Amino acid sequence: MKSKKITALCCAITALTCASASAQWQFAGYDTTNPPEYGKIFNEVIDGKYTSKQKIEKLEPEAAEWKFEGYELQYPHAGYERLYLEGNIQRGITRTTSQFPQWETKFRDFMWEVSGEHRIFQRQQTKINNKYWEWDFGGNAYDESLVFVPTTRYATVTDSFEDYGIANLDMDGNYVFDINGNIYNEEKYTLYSDFNVMPRAFNVKLDEEGNPTKEIVEGDFFDSANLSVLDENNQFAVTDWDIAQYIELMKSKFVTGPSYYGENGTKDVAAMYFANKDYGWNWDWDTVINTREAQIDWTKPVYEMAEPYNYYQYLIVNGLVMDGRNDTPRIYRFTGGKATPDVEWKYAFVEADYPYNIVEYKFIRGNDGKMVQAYDENGVPEHRYPSGEFGNSYFKVTDTEVQYWIRDTKGDRMVDSISRTDSDFGNWYEGYINAAGYVTE
């Protein structure tokens, strides 16, 4: 059909184009669109320019020749031959033949199933050109079944489980999903859902827009009020074991077995499942599991930066610190002890209103040993009025202002001023400061 379209196009153009005595036909290539009929395509050129006129000259059958070249490297290694036209190789045109090589073949252990009893499969190898061995892969299900076969043997493997997530967080403290059900990590969420091990989300407060915060809901198991309770022996009533039983730790399965051709003998089953979940393969039920085996630890106690300077510590779950970084909630407990950090009150300013109190800001030696300014829960600097320390006020008059100043033990500062010139002085010159008087007619 393609060749007929090419021929028709050439005929139409020829009919509409007048012959030219100076025309030349330039060979463009071979028409191979309608085998076994082949032709030569020419473009008309006049004065070195194409005229948009073409023609095709049919080749005689004997101008075409197929020459055997060898065997394909891919299974089933069929023989192939290449087309030559007028002795010219057509590099992109080959066809297979009914010839097959007499190369040596063998079956070798190729893989073992990651699920079930780990049955071993063998794959055929062919010694290409009787020189080197290559694995054979079928191009369809039938061909594959000829070169990829199960054995009656089973691989000896060991199972292990690695941390995969903590509740609704991954091991870096980022959301897999949040308390509202929004999904952030499709792979982990898919495995949780498909293997029916969906964990609970940490119960955090929502802000005014309904978005999760990092603060635990009051009365929740992880509320500091619950975790900080001490028993009659001054020990924490909620033990690390209790916390481990409450936290859902997600683990994924790894299986380690023999390596047959240099591949990694350890298989990440969860990753393999997600990559092949649409192929209908069988998978072990424990590809991803939900356990209560969390390793619980606590950060070194540090004290609050406000009175009464209670010591507190953050929860650590399998190495992940729950201190609000990334998407982690802030989970902490008070230890029952109080610190006595160094406190300094430093002069800040003197108030502008009577009786001109001097104001000092509070500085506390932080947990890192450095003095830092203290703020209350509303973000306001903690301050005080030192008893018996006041400033004194006075006016200072300049050419343009009446200024209100306060002097205290730290020096003088202007706290207010009023203009002496920004007024309505009428049509006379009283407001003209440098005038000695005025003259009228």
C-alpha positions as CSV (number, residue, x, y, z in Angstrom):
1,M,0.0,0.0,0.0
2,K,2.8,2.4,0.8
3,S,4.5,1.8,-2.6
4,K,1.2,2.4,-4.4
5,K,0.9,5.8,-2.6
6,I,4.4,6.7,-3.5
7,T,3.8,5.7,-7.2
8,A,0.5,7.6,-7.4
9,L,2.2,10.7,-5.9
10,C,5.0,10.6,-8.4
11,C,2.5,10.1,-11.3
12,A,0.4,13.1,-10.2
13,I,3.4,15.3,-9.9
14,T,4.8,14.2,-13.3
15,A,1.5,15.0,-15.0
16,L,1.5,18.5,-13.7
17,T,5.2,19.3,-14.4
18,C,6.5,20.2,-17.8
19,A,9.6,18.4,-19.0
20,S,12.8,20.3,-19.1
21,A,15.7,19.7,-21.4
22,S,18.2,20.5,-18.6
23,A,16.5,18.2,-16.0
24,Q,18.6,15.6,-14.2
25,W,17.4,12.7,-12.2
26,Q,19.2,12.2,-8.8
27,F,19.0,8.8,-7.2
28,A,17.5,9.1,-3.7
29,G,17.4,5.4,-2.6
30,Y,15.4,2.2,-2.9
31,D,11.7,1.8,-2.5
32,T,11.3,-1.3,-0.2
33,T,7.7,-0.5,0.9
34,N,6.0,-3.3,-1.1
35,P,8.1,-6.4,-1.1
36,P,9.0,-8.4,-3.2
37,E,8.5,-5.5,-5.7
38,Y,11.3,-3.0,-5.2
39,G,12.2,0.2,-7.0
40,K,14.6,3.0,-7.3
41,I,13.5,6.5,-6.3
42,F,14.7,9.6,-8.1
43,N,14.3,13.3,-7.6
44,E,14.4,15.8,-10.5
45,V,17.0,18.5,-10.2
46,I,17.3,21.6,-12.4
47,D,20.2,24.0,-12.1
48,G,21.1,22.2,-8.8
49,K,17.6,22.7,-7.2
50,Y,14.9,20.2,-6.6
51,T,11.7,20.7,-8.7
52,S,9.3,18.7,-6.5
53,K,9.1,16.0,-9.3
54,Q,9.9,12.4,-8.5
55,K,9.8,9.0,-10.2
56,I,10.2,5.3,-9.4
57,E,11.9,2.8,-11.6
58,K,11.0,-0.8,-10.8
59,L,13.8,-3.3,-10.3
60,E,13.9,-6.7,-11.9
61,P,13.4,-9.6,-9.5
62,E,17.0,-10.7,-10.0
63,A,18.2,-7.4,-8.6
64,A,17.1,-8.5,-5.2
65,E,19.1,-11.0,-3.2
66,W,19.0,-12.3,0.4
67,K,22.2,-13.2,2.0
68,F,22.5,-15.4,5.1
69,E,24.4,-13.5,7.9
70,G,24.2,-15.6,11.0
71,Y,22.1,-16.3,14.1
72,E,20.3,-13.9,16.5
73,L,21.9,-13.5,19.9
74,Q,18.4,-13.6,21.6
75,Y,16.6,-16.8,22.1
76,P,15.6,-18.8,20.1
77,H,18.7,-17.7,18.1
78,A,17.0,-18.0,14.7
79,G,19.1,-17.6,11.6
80,Y,18.6,-14.4,9.7
81,E,19.5,-13.0,6.3
82,R,19.8,-9.5,4.9
83,L,18.4,-7.9,1.8
84,Y,20.8,-6.6,-1.0
85,L,19.5,-4.6,-4.0
86,E,21.7,-4.4,-7.0
87,G,24.4,-5.7,-4.8
88,N,23.9,-2.9,-2.2
89,I,23.3,-3.9,1.4
90,Q,20.1,-2.7,3.0
91,R,21.3,-2.6,6.6
92,G,17.9,-2.1,8.2
93,I,16.2,-5.0,6.4
94,T,16.5,-8.6,7.7
95,R,14.3,-11.6,7.9
96,T,14.6,-14.8,9.9
97,T,15.0,-18.2,8.4
98,S,14.1,-21.7,9.4
99,Q,17.8,-22.3,10.3
100,F,18.9,-22.7,13.9
101,P,22.4,-23.1,15.2
102,Q,23.9,-26.2,16.7
103,W,25.1,-24.4,19.7
104,E,25.6,-26.1,23.1
105,T,22.9,-25.5,25.7
106,K,22.4,-26.3,29.3
107,F,20.1,-25.4,32.2
108,R,21.6,-23.7,35.4
109,D,20.1,-22.6,38.6
110,F,18.9,-19.0,38.0
111,M,16.7,-17.9,40.9
112,W,14.7,-19.0,43.9
113,E,11.2,-17.8,44.9
114,V,11.2,-15.2,47.7
115,S,7.9,-16.5,49.0
116,G,6.6,-19.9,50.0
117,E,9.2,-22.7,50.3
118,H,11.7,-20.9,48.0
119,R,11.6,-23.3,45.1
120,I,14.6,-23.0,42.8
121,F,14.1,-22.3,39.1
122,Q,16.6,-23.0,36.3
123,R,17.1,-21.1,33.1
124,Q,18.6,-22.2,29.9
125,Q,22.0,-21.0,28.7
126,T,23.3,-21.0,25.2
127,K,26.9,-21.0,24.2
128,I,26.9,-18.2,21.7
129,N,29.0,-19.1,18.7
130,N,30.3,-21.9,20.9
131,K,32.4,-19.3,22.6
132,Y,30.6,-17.8,25.6
133,W,27.5,-18.6,27.7
134,E,24.4,-16.3,27.8
135,W,21.1,-16.7,29.6
136,D,18.0,-17.3,27.4
137,F,14.9,-15.3,27.9
138,G,11.6,-16.1,26.1
139,G,9.8,-13.3,24.2
140,N,6.4,-14.5,25.4
141,A,4.9,-16.8,28.0
142,Y,5.2,-19.9,25.9
143,D,8.8,-19.3,24.9
144,E,9.7,-18.4,28.5
145,S,8.2,-21.7,29.8
146,L,10.7,-23.5,27.5
147,V,13.8,-21.8,28.9
148,F,12.7,-21.1,32.5
149,V,11.6,-24.2,34.5
150,P,11.0,-25.1,38.1
151,T,13.0,-27.8,39.9
152,T,12.1,-30.0,42.8
153,R,14.8,-28.4,44.9
154,Y,14.4,-25.6,47.4
155,A,16.8,-22.9,48.5
156,T,18.0,-22.6,52.0
157,V,17.3,-19.0,53.0
158,T,17.1,-17.0,56.2
159,D,14.5,-14.4,57.0
160,S,15.2,-11.0,58.7
161,F,13.1,-8.0,59.3
162,E,14.2,-4.3,59.1
163,D,12.5,-1.2,60.5
164,Y,10.0,0.2,58.0
165,G,8.0,2.8,59.9
166,I,6.9,4.0,63.3
167,A,3.1,4.3,63.5
168,N,2.2,6.7,60.6
169,L,5.8,7.9,60.2
170,D,8.7,6.5,58.2
171,M,12.0,6.0,59.8
172,D,13.1,9.6,59.1
173,G,10.1,11.0,60.9
174,N,8.2,12.0,57.7
175,Y,4.5,11.2,57.2
176,V,3.4,8.0,55.5
177,F,-0.1,9.4,56.2
178,D,-1.4,11.9,58.7
179,I,-4.3,11.8,61.2
180,N,-6.6,13.2,58.5
181,G,-5.8,10.2,56.2
182,N,-3.8,12.2,53.7
183,I,-1.2,10.0,52.0
184,Y,2.4,11.1,51.6
185,N,4.3,7.8,50.9
186,E,2.3,5.7,48.4
187,E,4.6,2.7,48.5
188,K,4.5,2.2,52.3
189,Y,0.8,3.1,52.5
190,T,0.0,0.5,49.7
191,L,1.8,-2.3,51.6
192,Y,0.1,-1.4,54.9
193,S,-3.2,-1.6,53.1
194,D,-2.6,-4.6,51.0
195,F,-1.3,-6.7,53.9
196,N,-3.9,-5.4,56.3
197,V,-1.4,-4.0,58.9
198,M,-2.5,-0.3,58.8
199,P,-1.1,1.4,62.0
200,R,-2.8,4.1,64.0
201,A,-1.7,7.7,63.5
202,F,-0.3,9.6,66.4
203,N,-3.1,11.5,68.0
204,V,-2.1,15.1,67.5
205,K,-4.1,18.3,67.8
206,L,-5.4,20.1,64.7
207,D,-5.0,23.8,64.1
208,E,-7.8,26.2,63.2
209,E,-7.7,25.1,59.5
210,G,-7.9,21.4,60.5
211,N,-4.2,20.7,59.8
212,P,-2.2,18.4,62.1
213,T,0.1,20.1,64.6
214,K,2.9,18.5,66.5
215,E,1.2,18.6,69.9
216,I,-0.3,15.5,71.4
217,V,-4.0,15.7,72.4
218,E,-4.6,16.2,76.1
219,G,-5.6,12.9,77.8
220,D,-3.9,10.8,75.1
221,F,-1.6,8.0,76.1
222,F,1.4,10.0,74.9
223,D,0.3,13.2,76.7
224,S,3.1,14.4,79.0
225,A,0.7,14.5,81.8
226,N,0.3,10.7,81.5
227,L,3.9,9.9,80.8
228,S,5.2,12.0,83.7
229,V,3.3,10.3,86.5
230,L,5.6,8.9,89.2
231,D,4.6,5.9,91.4
232,E,5.2,5.5,95.1
233,N,8.8,4.5,94.5
234,N,9.4,7.6,92.5
235,Q,9.6,5.6,89.3
236,F,7.6,6.3,86.1
237,A,4.2,4.7,86.3
238,V,4.2,4.3,82.5
239,T,7.2,2.1,81.8
240,D,9.2,1.8,78.6
241,W,7.7,-1.7,78.1
242,D,4.2,-0.1,78.3
243,I,5.2,2.4,75.7
244,A,6.6,-0.3,73.4
245,Q,3.4,-2.2,73.7
246,Y,1.4,0.9,72.6
247,I,3.6,1.9,69.7
248,E,3.0,0.1,66.4
249,L,6.4,-0.6,64.8
250,M,6.3,-1.5,61.1
251,K,8.9,-4.0,59.8
252,S,9.5,-5.3,56.3
253,K,10.8,-8.7,55.3
254,F,14.2,-9.5,53.8
255,V,15.2,-13.0,52.7
256,T,18.8,-14.1,52.1
257,G,19.8,-17.1,50.0
258,P,22.2,-18.3,47.4
259,S,23.5,-16.0,44.6
260,Y,23.7,-17.7,41.3
261,Y,25.3,-15.2,38.9
262,G,26.7,-12.5,41.2
263,E,23.4,-10.9,42.1
264,N,22.7,-9.8,45.6
265,G,21.6,-12.8,47.6
266,T,19.5,-10.7,49.9
267,K,16.0,-9.7,48.6
268,D,14.0,-6.7,49.8
269,V,10.6,-8.4,49.6
270,A,8.6,-5.2,50.3
271,A,10.3,-3.4,47.4
272,M,9.8,-6.4,45.1
273,Y,6.2,-6.6,46.0
274,F,5.5,-2.9,45.2
275,A,7.4,-3.2,41.9
276,N,5.4,-6.3,40.9
277,K,2.1,-6.0,42.7
278,D,0.1,-6.0,39.4
279,Y,1.5,-9.3,38.1
280,G,-0.6,-11.6,40.3
281,W,2.4,-13.3,42.1
282,N,2.1,-15.0,45.4
283,W,3.6,-13.2,48.5
284,D,4.1,-14.2,52.0
285,W,1.7,-12.8,54.6
286,D,4.6,-11.3,56.6
287,T,6.0,-9.2,53.8
288,V,5.2,-6.3,56.0
289,I,4.3,-6.8,59.7
290,N,3.0,-4.7,62.6
291,T,4.8,-5.5,65.8
292,R,5.0,-4.3,69.4
293,E,8.8,-4.6,69.6
294,A,9.9,-1.0,69.6
295,Q,13.2,-0.1,71.3
296,I,12.4,2.7,73.7
297,D,14.9,5.3,74.9
298,W,14.9,8.9,76.1
299,T,17.0,11.9,75.4
300,K,19.3,13.4,78.1
301,P,17.2,15.4,80.5
302,V,17.2,19.2,79.8
303,Y,15.4,21.9,81.8
304,E,12.7,24.3,80.8
305,M,13.7,27.9,80.1
306,A,11.0,29.2,82.4
307,E,10.3,28.7,86.1
308,P,10.2,26.3,87.8
309,Y,12.9,24.9,85.3
310,N,11.5,21.4,85.3
311,Y,13.7,18.7,83.7
312,Y,12.1,16.9,80.8
313,Q,13.2,14.5,78.1
314,Y,12.0,13.5,74.6
315,L,10.9,9.9,73.7
316,I,13.2,8.0,71.3
317,V,11.7,5.1,69.3
318,N,14.1,2.9,67.4
319,G,16.5,5.8,67.1
320,L,13.9,8.4,66.0
321,V,13.6,11.3,68.4
322,M,10.0,12.5,68.9
323,D,10.9,16.2,69.3
324,G,8.9,17.8,66.6
325,R,11.5,17.6,63.8
326,N,10.1,16.7,60.4
327,D,6.6,15.4,61.0
328,T,7.3,13.9,64.4
329,P,5.0,14.8,67.3
330,R,6.5,16.3,70.5
331,I,6.3,13.4,73.0
332,Y,8.1,14.2,76.3
333,R,7.9,13.6,80.0
334,F,8.9,15.6,83.0
335,T,11.5,13.7,85.1
336,G,10.4,15.0,88.5
337,G,13.5,17.0,89.0
338,K,14.1,20.8,88.8
339,A,17.2,22.7,87.7
340,T,18.8,25.8,89.3
341,P,20.3,27.5,86.3
342,D,22.2,30.7,86.4
343,V,19.8,33.7,86.0
344,E,20.8,37.3,85.2
345,W,18.7,40.4,85.0
346,K,20.0,42.9,82.5
347,Y,19.0,46.5,82.1
348,A,16.7,46.9,79.1
349,F,15.1,50.4,79.2
350,V,13.3,52.9,81.5
351,E,9.6,53.4,81.1
352,A,8.5,56.7,79.6
353,D,5.6,57.1,82.1
354,Y,5.8,58.2,85.8
355,P,7.4,56.9,88.0
356,Y,9.8,56.0,85.2
357,N,10.5,52.4,86.2
358,I,13.7,50.8,85.1
359,V,12.9,47.5,83.2
360,E,15.2,44.5,83.2
361,Y,15.1,41.5,80.9
362,K,15.7,38.0,82.2
363,F,18.6,35.8,80.9
364,I,19.0,32.1,81.7
365,R,21.9,29.8,81.2
366,G,20.6,27.4,78.7
367,N,21.1,23.6,78.4
368,D,24.0,24.4,76.1
369,G,25.8,26.5,78.7
370,K,25.1,29.8,77.0
371,M,23.1,32.7,78.4
372,V,19.9,33.2,76.4
373,Q,17.0,35.6,76.9
374,A,13.9,34.2,78.5
375,Y,10.4,34.5,77.1
376,D,7.0,33.5,78.5
377,E,4.6,31.1,76.9
378,N,3.2,33.9,74.7
379,G,6.5,34.9,73.4
380,V,6.8,38.0,75.5
381,P,10.3,38.7,77.1
382,E,10.3,38.0,80.8
383,H,11.0,41.2,82.6
384,R,10.9,42.9,86.0
385,Y,11.1,46.3,87.8
386,P,14.0,46.3,90.2
387,S,12.9,47.7,93.5
388,G,13.9,51.3,94.2
389,E,15.4,52.0,90.8
390,F,13.7,54.8,88.9
391,G,14.6,57.4,86.4
392,N,14.1,61.1,86.4
393,S,12.5,63.1,83.6
394,Y,13.4,66.5,82.1
395,F,12.7,68.6,79.1
396,K,15.2,69.7,76.5
397,V,14.3,72.5,74.1
398,T,15.9,72.9,70.7
399,D,15.1,75.4,67.9
400,T,12.4,73.1,66.5
401,E,11.3,70.7,69.4
402,V,10.5,70.4,73.0
403,Q,11.9,67.0,74.0
404,Y,11.1,64.8,76.9
405,W,14.1,63.0,78.4
406,I,14.6,60.5,81.2
407,R,17.9,60.0,83.0
408,D,18.6,56.8,84.9
409,T,21.7,54.9,86.1
410,K,22.5,53.9,82.5
411,G,22.4,57.4,81.1
412,D,19.9,59.6,79.3
413,R,17.4,58.9,76.5
414,M,14.7,60.8,74.8
415,V,11.3,59.3,75.1
416,D,9.0,61.8,73.5
417,S,9.1,65.2,71.6
418,I,6.7,67.9,70.3
419,S,7.4,70.3,67.5
420,R,7.8,74.0,68.2
421,T,7.3,75.1,64.6
422,D,4.5,72.9,63.3
423,S,1.6,75.3,64.3
424,D,-0.7,77.9,62.8
425,F,0.9,81.2,63.7
426,G,-1.6,83.4,61.7
427,N,-0.4,86.1,59.2
428,W,2.2,87.7,61.4
429,Y,5.9,86.9,61.9
430,E,5.9,85.8,65.6
431,G,6.9,82.3,64.5
432,Y,10.0,83.5,62.6
433,I,12.6,82.7,65.2
434,N,15.5,84.7,63.8
435,A,13.6,88.0,63.3
436,A,14.3,90.8,65.7
437,G,10.9,92.4,64.9
438,Y,8.8,93.4,62.0
439,V,8.1,96.5,59.9
440,T,4.8,97.7,58.6
441,E,4.0,100.4,56.0
